[in-house]
Amino acid sequence: MKNHLNIMTLKNTFLFWLVSACMTSLSCQSQVLPGAENTKQYIKLLNGKNIGVVAHQASLISTSDKNIHLVDALLNEKINVEKVFAPEHGFRGTADAGEKIENQIDTTTKLPIISLYGKNRKPTNEQLEGIDIMVFDLQDVGVRFYTYLSTLHYVMEACAENNIPLIVLDRPNPNAHYVDGPVLEKEHTSFVGMHPVPIVYGMTIGEYAQMINGEKWLTNEINCDLTVIPIQNYTHSTPYKLPIRPSPNLPNEKSISLYPSLCLLEPTVISVGRGTAIQFQIYGHPDFPKTDFSFTPESNFGSKNPKHKGQICYGENLTQVKSPNKLELRWLLNAYKHFPQKDSFFLKGFERIVGVSSLRKQIEEGENETAIRSSWMTNLELFKKIRKNYLIYP
């Protein structure tokens, strides 16, 4: 009997370790790996070349015990990185939204950091001199007015004009699971919206780069020599938690999921929580009716002079709401409804963010959400057909 129990114990122990090993294996197989971590596919393309890198604080490679920045990883592999190009918020991701970034020398690597959000937003011929290959690795959040798309456009254009191949290291889009919002009208083209796409376009930045090429959106319809290093174990519906905030005012998953909808309030008098610790998870105004929830914006990381600084704002706390699966208009409509001075609600630049001329008038005339949404559906469906041509992932 004792031997029988020992045998059973050994069998159970063996089965336990077998199941554990299988589960570990499956877990490893299903782990999402951004393009930057697929080093075997691109390091061989960089050997012996002079490299320019477009990167920021979220350009990370995860190892077993830590995250390492892409630039550091390339230098460790003896890749000759000549220059780093930085987008809005800078290479280390510490600058405010809209704050101009100056060229500088990185204190860690001693590499020159060339700002693409200062004197020029497109790399100049002089800045690209001596570069054999450009590597692009920015963490996008899948929203038209997030300016990394415009940086991508100008980098592709500059590379095409200078016959420099571009390698895009693809990263998951945390808002890739839906496509929604009005498609940008040409007259509202700006750095916060350069292409005829909806607010939420449901593509990774690598897929988007393919669309820029395929739809001939670069000047004179030139074509960029583009290679996309794909994400492994990824679909558009795969949940993905970013290891680091992609920009100063998107501190967590909730803010990223609410950003497409709450950013519609940015070009209005309403605060969306800049100057607090829960940016893009709340909204309010000092003149709203007093509620149980209030907040007071103050200077902080990412927002030196937030809207309504030092004033008590009343409004709504969205930290516990379910993450949207569509572009939500209800918070914009609710804010307009409760703001007493309707004539001063909208600020200059509202159309640049929303992308269409009609939305302001629809809100002012009291149209409901269903009617507003129906007005953009024709162009949205046309975009979805175009989008399908460039998808890498299901």
Secondary structure by P-SEA (a helix, b strand, c coil): caaaaaaaaaaaaaaaaaaaaaaaaaaaaacccccccccccccccccccbbbbbcccccccccccccccaaaaaaaacccccbbbbcccccccccccccccccccccccccbbbbcccccccccccccccccbbbbbbbbccccccaaaaaaaaaaaaaaaacbbbbbbcccccccccccccccccccccccccccccccccccaaaaaaaaaaaccccccccccccccccccccccbbbbbccccccccccaaaaaaccccccccccccccccccccccccccccccccccccccccccccccccccccbbbbbbbcccccccccccaaaaaaaaaaccccccccccccccccccccaaaaaaacccaaaaaaaaaaaaaaaaaaaaaccccc
